[in-house]
Amino acid sequence: MDFFQPEGSYRFSSDAVCTARYVCLAVLEEFQKKHIKRPYLIMDIGCGCGVIGILILQFFSELYPEYYPYLRVFGIEKEEELFLAAKYNAKLFGHEQKYTALQLDILDNKNISYVQNKVFEEIFLDTLPERQNKDGGVLKNPRLFDFVVTNPPWYRAETKLHSLSPLRNTALFGNESILQNFFEFGEKFLKKNANIVTVAKTACYMEFMQAMPKTIQITALQAVHKKIHQKAIFFILQGKYLSRAVFEILAPQIME
């Protein structure tokens, strides 16, 4: 798949592809175990040009078309060039009816209700009266998502040389609170026992663990290796909202 990426932006790499693969298998397991026959909502925070969400949709459209009609992906992106690229790529690969890109800043609390309203508008509009009555006339519950995935900036501003491209810098570098901001935003949309998945270099493991909200129970860790006899280059971390699931160390992904 030849994705369009704006000139000067961060070029997606193996971490995004391996994360998409992980999410595909986790979502497939849920469909098969729970026999899901309803809209299944996935949020990608910091979606960039849409790679992870579109790869998920492509996987199901090609290999498990019986589940594809139930999938909806919402990509959250702050940068306008990347937001437009995500919309373009969704259309390029024929997923524009299943992929919605939203341009917003996750630090603005008003955007929680904005995302919620977009979901109702696009998916649950037919059930609006019932939902309003259930919430006392106010749409106040944003916990509509089954899965949140995010590939946030790993590096601190002082740790590496910066690029001349602002878009690339935004994708790579964050301040000390950036991980917590990403995870807390995603947590606000998760149903009970719904999943959040993230990815990072192995050196960032403790930072990622400490940034997870206390309402998220870490349930799985998977190391990703470039070659079978080499050290892991990054890890995929999975948690569940308000869950009592046990923690598992999964068999590693090998990129050979």
C-alpha positions as CSV (number, residue, x, y, z in Angstrom):
1,M,0.0,0.0,0.0
2,D,1.5,3.3,-1.2
3,F,0.3,5.9,1.3
4,F,0.4,9.6,0.6
5,Q,2.6,11.4,3.1
6,P,3.1,15.2,3.1
7,E,6.6,16.4,2.1
8,G,8.7,16.9,5.3
9,S,6.4,14.9,7.6
10,Y,7.5,11.9,9.6
11,R,7.6,8.8,7.4
12,F,5.7,5.9,9.0
13,S,7.8,2.9,9.8
14,S,7.7,-0.7,11.1
15,D,6.3,0.4,14.5
16,A,3.1,1.5,12.9
17,V,2.8,-1.6,10.7
18,C,3.5,-4.0,13.7
19,T,1.0,-2.1,15.8
20,A,-1.7,-2.3,13.2
21,R,-1.0,-6.1,12.9
22,Y,-1.4,-6.4,16.7
23,V,-4.7,-4.5,16.8
24,C,-6.1,-6.5,13.8
25,L,-5.5,-9.8,15.6
26,A,-6.9,-8.4,18.9
27,V,-10.1,-7.0,17.2
28,L,-10.5,-10.3,15.2
29,E,-10.4,-12.3,18.4
30,E,-13.1,-10.0,19.9
31,F,-15.4,-10.4,16.9
32,Q,-15.0,-14.2,16.9
33,K,-15.4,-14.7,20.7
34,K,-18.3,-12.2,21.2
35,H,-20.1,-12.7,17.9
36,I,-20.3,-8.9,17.5
37,K,-23.1,-7.6,15.2
38,R,-23.0,-3.9,15.9
39,P,-20.9,-0.9,15.2
40,Y,-17.3,-1.5,16.5
41,L,-15.5,1.8,17.1
42,I,-11.8,2.3,17.0
43,M,-10.0,5.5,17.8
44,D,-6.4,6.3,16.6
45,I,-5.0,9.2,18.5
46,G,-2.3,11.1,16.7
47,C,-3.2,9.2,13.5
48,G,-0.8,11.1,11.2
49,C,-1.6,10.3,7.6
50,G,-3.9,7.4,8.7
51,V,-1.7,4.4,8.4
52,I,-2.7,2.3,11.4
53,G,-6.5,2.8,11.0
54,I,-6.4,2.3,7.2
55,L,-4.3,-0.9,7.5
56,I,-6.8,-2.3,10.0
57,L,-9.7,-1.6,7.6
58,Q,-7.7,-3.1,4.7
59,F,-7.0,-6.2,6.7
60,F,-10.6,-6.9,7.4
61,S,-11.9,-5.9,4.0
62,E,-9.5,-8.4,2.4
63,L,-9.4,-11.3,4.8
64,Y,-12.5,-11.0,7.0
65,P,-15.1,-9.2,4.9
66,E,-17.9,-10.5,7.1
67,Y,-16.7,-8.2,9.9
68,Y,-15.8,-5.2,7.8
69,P,-19.3,-3.6,7.8
70,Y,-19.3,-3.2,11.5
71,L,-15.9,-1.4,11.8
72,R,-15.6,2.4,12.1
73,V,-12.3,4.1,12.7
74,F,-11.9,7.7,13.9
75,G,-8.5,9.2,13.4
76,I,-7.5,12.1,15.7
77,E,-4.9,14.5,14.3
78,K,-3.9,18.1,15.3
79,E,-1.8,19.0,12.2
80,E,-3.8,20.1,9.2
81,E,-1.5,18.7,6.6
82,L,-1.6,15.2,8.2
83,F,-5.3,15.4,8.9
84,L,-5.9,16.1,5.2
85,A,-3.5,13.3,4.2
86,A,-5.5,10.8,6.4
87,K,-8.7,11.8,4.7
88,Y,-7.1,11.5,1.3
89,N,-5.6,8.0,2.1
90,A,-8.9,6.7,3.4
91,K,-10.5,7.7,0.0
92,L,-7.5,6.4,-1.9
93,F,-7.9,2.9,-0.6
94,G,-11.7,3.0,-0.7
95,H,-12.4,3.3,3.1
96,E,-13.8,6.8,3.2
97,Q,-17.2,5.4,4.5
98,K,-15.4,3.6,7.4
99,Y,-12.7,6.1,8.3
100,T,-13.4,9.6,9.8
101,A,-10.5,11.9,10.4
102,L,-11.0,14.7,12.9
103,Q,-8.7,17.7,13.3
104,L,-8.5,18.7,16.9
105,D,-6.2,19.3,19.9
106,I,-6.5,16.6,22.6
107,L,-5.5,19.2,25.3
108,D,-8.8,21.1,24.7
109,N,-11.5,19.5,26.9
110,K,-14.2,20.8,24.7
111,N,-13.1,18.3,22.1
112,I,-14.3,15.4,24.1
113,S,-17.9,16.4,23.5
114,Y,-17.0,17.3,19.9
115,V,-15.8,13.7,19.2
116,Q,-18.9,12.3,21.0
117,N,-21.2,14.4,18.9
118,K,-19.5,13.4,15.6
119,V,-19.9,9.7,16.6
120,F,-23.6,10.2,17.3
121,E,-24.0,12.2,14.1
122,E,-22.3,9.5,11.9
123,I,-23.3,6.3,13.6
124,F,-26.0,6.6,16.2
125,L,-28.2,9.3,14.9
126,D,-31.2,6.9,14.5
127,T,-31.0,6.1,18.3
128,L,-30.7,9.7,19.4
129,P,-34.1,10.0,21.2
130,E,-33.5,6.9,23.2
131,R,-30.0,7.9,24.2
132,Q,-31.1,11.4,25.2
133,N,-33.8,9.9,27.4
134,K,-31.4,7.5,29.0
135,D,-29.0,10.3,29.8
136,G,-31.6,12.6,31.2
137,G,-31.9,14.6,28.1
138,V,-28.2,15.3,27.8
139,L,-25.7,13.3,25.8
140,K,-23.1,13.1,28.6
141,N,-21.5,9.7,28.1
142,P,-18.6,9.7,25.7
143,R,-17.6,6.1,26.4
144,L,-18.6,4.7,23.0
145,F,-15.3,3.2,21.8
146,D,-14.3,-0.5,21.8
147,F,-10.6,0.2,21.0
148,V,-8.1,3.0,21.3
149,V,-4.7,2.8,19.6
150,T,-2.0,5.4,19.7
151,N,1.6,5.8,18.6
152,P,2.6,8.9,20.5
153,P,5.9,10.9,20.3
154,W,8.6,8.8,22.0
155,Y,11.4,11.3,22.4
156,R,11.9,14.3,24.7
157,A,12.9,17.6,23.0
158,E,16.3,17.6,24.5
159,T,17.3,14.0,23.6
160,K,17.9,14.2,19.8
161,L,18.8,16.6,17.1
162,H,15.7,18.1,15.6
163,S,14.7,18.1,12.0
164,L,14.3,21.2,9.9
165,S,10.7,20.1,9.3
166,P,8.1,21.2,12.0
167,L,5.8,18.3,11.0
168,R,8.5,15.7,11.6
169,N,9.4,17.3,15.0
170,T,5.8,17.2,16.1
171,A,5.6,13.5,15.4
172,L,8.9,12.7,17.1
173,F,9.2,14.9,20.1
174,G,7.0,15.7,23.1
175,N,7.3,17.3,26.5
176,E,7.2,15.3,29.8
177,S,3.4,15.2,29.9
178,I,2.8,14.1,26.3
179,L,2.3,10.4,27.0
180,Q,-0.1,11.1,29.9
181,N,-2.1,13.5,27.7
182,F,-2.5,10.9,24.9
183,F,-3.5,8.1,27.2
184,E,-5.9,10.2,29.3
185,F,-7.7,11.5,26.3
186,G,-8.2,7.9,25.0
187,E,-9.3,6.6,28.4
188,K,-12.2,9.1,28.4
189,F,-13.8,7.2,25.4
190,L,-13.3,3.6,26.4
191,K,-16.2,1.3,27.4
192,K,-15.7,-1.0,30.4
193,N,-13.2,-3.7,29.5
194,A,-12.4,-1.9,26.2
195,N,-8.8,-1.9,25.0
196,I,-6.0,0.7,24.6
197,V,-2.9,-0.2,22.7
198,T,0.3,1.8,22.3
199,V,3.9,1.2,21.0
200,A,7.3,2.6,21.9
201,K,11.0,1.9,21.9
202,T,12.1,-0.5,24.6
203,A,14.1,2.2,26.4
204,C,10.8,4.1,27.0
205,Y,9.1,1.2,28.8
206,M,8.9,2.7,32.3
207,E,7.7,6.1,31.0
208,F,4.9,4.5,29.2
209,M,3.9,2.3,32.2
210,Q,3.9,5.3,34.5
211,A,1.9,7.5,32.1
212,M,-1.1,5.1,31.9
213,P,-4.1,6.2,33.9
214,K,-4.8,4.2,37.0
215,T,-8.2,3.1,35.6
216,I,-6.3,1.1,32.9
217,Q,-5.2,-2.4,33.8
218,I,-2.2,-3.5,31.8
219,T,-3.0,-6.8,30.3
220,A,-0.4,-7.7,27.7
221,L,3.1,-6.9,26.5
222,Q,4.7,-8.0,23.2
223,A,8.3,-7.4,22.2
224,V,9.0,-6.8,18.5
225,H,12.4,-7.9,17.1
226,K,13.9,-7.0,13.8
227,K,15.6,-10.5,13.7
228,I,15.0,-13.5,15.8
229,H,18.4,-13.5,17.5
230,Q,18.6,-9.7,18.1
231,K,17.3,-7.7,21.0
232,A,13.8,-6.2,20.9
233,I,13.7,-2.8,19.2
234,F,10.3,-1.8,20.5
235,F,7.3,-3.1,22.4
236,I,3.5,-3.1,22.1
237,L,1.6,-2.5,25.3
238,Q,-2.1,-3.3,25.8
239,G,-4.4,-2.3,28.6
240,K,-8.1,-2.5,29.4
241,Y,-10.4,0.1,31.1
242,L,-11.8,-1.0,34.5
243,S,-10.7,-4.6,33.9
244,R,-9.5,-7.4,36.1
245,A,-7.9,-9.3,33.3
246,V,-4.6,-10.9,34.1
247,F,-1.3,-9.7,32.6
248,E,0.3,-11.7,29.8
249,I,3.7,-11.6,28.0
250,L,2.9,-12.6,24.5
251,A,5.1,-14.4,21.9
252,P,7.2,-11.8,20.2
253,Q,6.7,-10.4,16.7
254,I,9.6,-11.0,14.4
255,M,10.0,-8.6,11.4
256,E,12.1,-11.0,9.3
